Amino acid sequence: MAIPVVLTGCFSIEKGRLKSTGEEQVLVSNYGWYLFHFIPVACGNASERAITPWVFFRNDVTMDKVQKRFFSYADTRENIKAEELSYRTYESVLFEIPGSNIPIPLPYILSYKEIQLSGVLVPNKDKSE
C-alpha cells in the first residue's frame, strides 16, 4: 500500500500576495521518480487541464513545463510583469524507508528529481511595456 504513495509525484503552484504593494510571490514546483535516472516512473502532472495529480511514464519534471505553467498563471493576472525569477533543481539517488529517516542508496536504480521556479509578479505601471 505504501508503494503508490512513495512513487507518486507532485505538481504545485503556491502563491502569496503583499497587499500594500500589489506584488505576488509565485512558486511552481514539480517532482518525480525515475528508473536508472532517465526513465520516468511517476511525477506530478504539469498539464493545465490535468485530470489526475500525477502521471506515469511521462516526464513532466522539466524546466520548460514548469516555466510554461508559471507564465500561464502570470498571464491570468492583468497588467503585471514577472521579475526576480529564480530556479532550483534537486536530484537524489537516496531512498528513505517510509516512516523512518534511514536513507538507502539505490545508485541510479530509483532516483528523485525536483524543479522549482519562483518569481514576483508586480503591477506594470507603464502599460506600453
Solvent accessible surface area in square Angstrom, and as a share of the most:
residue,aa,sasa,rsa
1,M,209,0.93
2,A,52,0.40
3,I,117,0.60
4,P,77,0.49
5,V,115,0.66
6,V,32,0.19
7,L,41,0.21
8,T,34,0.20
9,G,9,0.09
10,C,57,0.34
11,F,34,0.14
12,S,32,0.20
13,I,42,0.21
14,E,101,0.45
15,K,111,0.47
16,G,40,0.38
17,R,120,0.44
18,L,103,0.51
19,K,184,0.78
20,S,102,0.66
21,T,70,0.41
22,G,28,0.27
23,E,59,0.27
24,E,9,0.04
25,Q,86,0.38
26,V,0,0.00
27,L,54,0.27
28,V,0,0.00
29,S,15,0.10
30,N,0,0.00
31,Y,66,0.25
32,G,0,0.00
33,W,32,0.11
34,Y,2,0.01
35,L,65,0.32
36,F,117,0.49
37,H,28,0.12
38,F,162,0.67
39,I,88,0.45
40,P,23,0.15
41,V,18,0.11
42,A,0,0.00
43,C,0,0.00
44,G,0,0.00
45,N,15,0.08
46,A,7,0.05
47,S,47,0.30
48,E,90,0.41
49,R,214,0.78
50,A,46,0.36
51,I,172,0.87
52,T,60,0.35
53,P,85,0.53
54,W,90,0.32
55,V,18,0.11
56,F,106,0.44
57,F,149,0.62
58,R,100,0.37
59,N,59,0.30
60,D,1,0.01
61,V,8,0.05
62,T,35,0.21
63,M,52,0.23
64,D,94,0.49
65,K,67,0.28
66,V,0,0.00
67,Q,77,0.34
68,K,134,0.57
69,R,40,0.15
70,F,1,0.00
71,F,81,0.34
72,S,28,0.18
73,Y,39,0.15
74,A,5,0.04
75,D,117,0.61
76,T,98,0.57
77,R,75,0.27
78,E,160,0.72
79,N,71,0.37
80,I,43,0.22
81,K,69,0.29
82,A,32,0.25
83,E,66,0.30
84,E,135,0.60
85,L,83,0.41
86,S,64,0.41
87,Y,145,0.55
88,R,116,0.42
89,T,77,0.45
90,Y,94,0.36
91,E,96,0.43
92,S,21,0.14
93,V,43,0.25
94,L,88,0.44
95,F,36,0.15
96,E,95,0.43
97,I,72,0.36
98,P,72,0.46
99,G,92,0.88
100,S,38,0.24
101,N,134,0.69
102,I,101,0.51
103,P,70,0.44
104,I,62,0.31
105,P,88,0.56
106,L,50,0.25
107,P,91,0.57
108,Y,118,0.45
109,I,88,0.45
110,L,23,0.12
111,S,1,0.00
112,Y,35,0.13
113,K,35,0.15
114,E,26,0.12
115,I,18,0.09
116,Q,44,0.20
117,L,7,0.03
118,S,26,0.17
119,G,1,0.01
120,V,20,0.12
121,L,2,0.01
122,V,15,0.08
123,P,50,0.31
124,N,15,0.08
125,K,185,0.78
126,D,70,0.36
127,K,167,0.71
128,S,100,0.65
129,E,132,0.59
